[in-house]
Amino acid sequence: MHGIKCIGVLTSGGDSPGMNAAIRAVSRTAIANGMSVKGIYRGYEGLITDEIEELKTQHVSNIIQRGGTILKSARSERFKTDEGMQQAFHNIRKHGIDALVVIGGDGTLTGARCLAQRFNFPIVGLPGTIDNDLFGTDTTIGYDTALNTIVECVDKIRDTASSHDRIFFIEVMGRYSGFLAMNGAIASGAEAVIIPEISSQKDQLAELVGTGFRKTKNSSIVLVAEHVVPGGVIGVAERVKKEYPQFDVRVSILGHLQRGGVPTAHDRILATRMGYAAIEALLEDQRNVMIGVQNDKIVFVPFAKAIKNDKPIDPNLLHVLEVVSQ
């Protein structure tokens, strides 16, 4: 017997649409298997400050459609210290929690790995991040919703870009990954994209202008991944103004618009499948793994692989964008 009678669930780091669907699935699957569930508020910081309450089925009713996270989220510097981690584990034991399910991105899984190794404690992670940058899963909870938000925003910006014959440089999130920018550009019909995966290989901006990407169009949209170059999208736009003054340039930074909103059906289904799988993994005595989806199949990915390995972008996507944007 697995011996797990009580599980704790928390969300940590940046919020992403679908986290509530994951909390709901984790809680209800655990309860269906005879476990009790403790909700931990404000992530690892809440573990330290003892913000822990029992979750019943009714507590997770009518949340599948809500963005954000009912458990709140926070970043915790104290959890990185020896004293903070000790206090967190003390509270885990105090509440009789036998295993944890953590929902978040790279930093969340890194914290989970440290806690699991330090105290030999079973933890399962769910990839909740709009960045889609975790290795071992084709997609992460929140990515699809954020991508749809980007497309909706770019569609609106296209209207004014066309009306004024302008080049718009639009900065999107993604941390140090170009998935949102790359696929956002394809889905919105953008003329070009600047992403970190190829920024070190060539001067993307010079190549864009050099190929004359405005020859057949009276306006252009270029998606720029955050952190792609020093100065971000503002730096890119300033360079264009300086080196190519004939262009009328505007900048739009979408920012936290991308994190919010009602989760798409895809993200609700993904989060529900992963939440269910997290409890199944614990029942099978799996530990220290992230739940992933590969080719639409649930997989268990060791924390070390999910965190340390880079997730590559398909280089063919860039070629697709170059061809269809002419």
HELIX and SHEET records of a PDB file:
HELIX    1   1 MET A   19  ALA A   32  1                                  14    
HELIX    2   2 GLY A   43  THR A   49  1                                   7    
HELIX    3   3 THR A   57  VAL A   60  5                                   4    
HELIX    4   4 ARG A   78  LYS A   80  5                                   3    
HELIX    5   5 ASP A   82  LYS A   94  1                                  13    
HELIX    6   6 ASP A  106  PHE A  119  1                                  14    
HELIX    7   7 TYR A  143  HIS A  164  1                                  22    
HELIX    8   8 PHE A  179  SER A  188  1                                  10    
HELIX    9   9 PRO A  196  SER A  199  1                                   4    
HELIX   10  10 GLN A  204  GLY A  210  1                                   7    
HELIX   11  11 GLY A  232  GLU A  243  1                                  12    
HELIX   12  12 GLY A  255  ARG A  259  5                                   5    
HELIX   13  13 ALA A  265  LEU A  283  1                                  19    
HELIX   14  14 PHE A  303  LYS A  308  1                                   6    
HELIX   15  15 PRO A  315  VAL A  324  1                                  10    
SHEET    1   A 7 ILE A  52  LEU A  55  0                                        
SHEET    2   A 7 SER A  36  ILE A  40 -1                                        
SHEET    3   A 7 CYS A   6  THR A  11  1                                        
SHEET    4   A 7 ALA A  99  GLY A 104  1                                        
SHEET    5   A 7 ILE A 123  PRO A 127  1                                        
SHEET    6   A 7 VAL A 289  GLN A 294  1                                        
SHEET    7   A 7 LYS A 297  PRO A 302 -1                                        
SHEET    1   B 4 ALA A 192  ILE A 194  0                                        
SHEET    2   B 4 SER A 220  ALA A 225  1                                        
SHEET    3   B 4 ILE A 167  VAL A 172  1                                        
SHEET    4   B 4 VAL A 249  ILE A 253  1                                        
END                                                                             
